[in-house]
Amino acid sequence: MPDMSGIEVLRAVRDKDELQETPFFMLTADSDQATVAEAGEGEVDAYILKPVTSKLITGNLRAYRSGSFTTINRHLTVKRELK
């Protein structure tokens, strides 16, 4: 994103009381462990590494909506599609 990083957007969303319960999924090519940890500290709901398919994204959204979505520390899941 040209003006803000995903972490900056996450912080801006989480800083707004009315958006506290808004699910936040990050779709990124950044697998750096420091960035993953920072996303977890920012309470991201899913940190999804590229490349992904629509099936993977749809599956994550369905799991989240059904309540079967598992996160680490409430907020961090690194998902990769198995081939």
C-alpha positions in Angstrom: 0.0 0.0 0.0 1.5 3.3 -0.9 0.6 5.5 2.1 0.4 3.1 5.0 1.7 -0.4 5.8 -0.7 -3.1 6.8 0.6 -2.9 10.4 -0.3 0.9 10.4 -3.8 0.2 9.0 -4.2 -2.5 11.7 -3.2 -0.1 14.5 -5.5 2.6 13.1 -8.5 0.2 13.1 -7.7 -1.2 16.5 -7.4 2.3 18.0 -11.0 3.1 17.2 -13.4 1.8 19.9 -16.2 1.2 17.4 -14.0 -1.0 15.3 -12.6 -3.2 18.1 -14.6 -6.2 17.1 -14.0 -5.9 13.4 -12.2 -8.9 12.0 -8.9 -8.0 10.5 -7.2 -10.4 8.1 -3.8 -9.5 6.6 -3.0 -10.9 3.2 0.7 -10.4 2.6 3.9 -11.8 1.1 5.9 -10.7 4.2 6.9 -13.8 6.2 9.4 -11.9 8.4 9.0 -13.2 11.9 9.3 -9.7 13.4 6.4 -8.5 11.2 4.3 -11.6 12.1 4.9 -10.9 15.8 4.0 -7.2 15.4 0.8 -8.2 13.7 0.0 -10.5 16.6 0.6 -7.8 19.1 -1.7 -5.6 17.0 -4.4 -8.2 17.4 -4.7 -9.3 13.8 -7.2 -12.1 13.4 -5.4 -13.9 10.6 -2.0 -13.4 8.9 -2.3 -15.1 5.6 0.8 -15.6 3.5 0.7 -15.3 -0.3 0.3 -17.0 -2.6 -3.3 -17.9 -1.8 -6.3 -19.0 -3.6 -9.9 -17.8 -3.3 -10.7 -21.2 -1.7 -8.2 -20.5 1.1 -9.6 -17.0 1.8 -13.2 -18.2 1.7 -12.3 -21.1 4.0 -10.8 -18.7 6.6 -13.8 -16.4 6.4 -16.3 -19.2 6.8 -14.3 -20.6 9.8 -14.2 -17.2 11.4 -17.9 -16.6 10.9 -18.9 -20.1 12.2 -16.8 -19.7 15.4 -14.5 -22.6 14.5 -11.6 -20.3 13.6 -8.6 -20.9 15.8 -6.2 -18.2 16.7 -3.0 -18.1 18.7 -3.2 -15.6 21.5 -6.8 -14.8 20.3 -5.4 -12.9 17.4 -2.7 -14.6 15.3 -2.9 -17.4 12.8 -0.5 -18.0 10.0 -2.3 -19.9 7.3 -0.8 -21.6 4.3 -2.5 -23.7 1.8 -1.3 -27.3 1.7 -0.7 -28.6 -1.8 
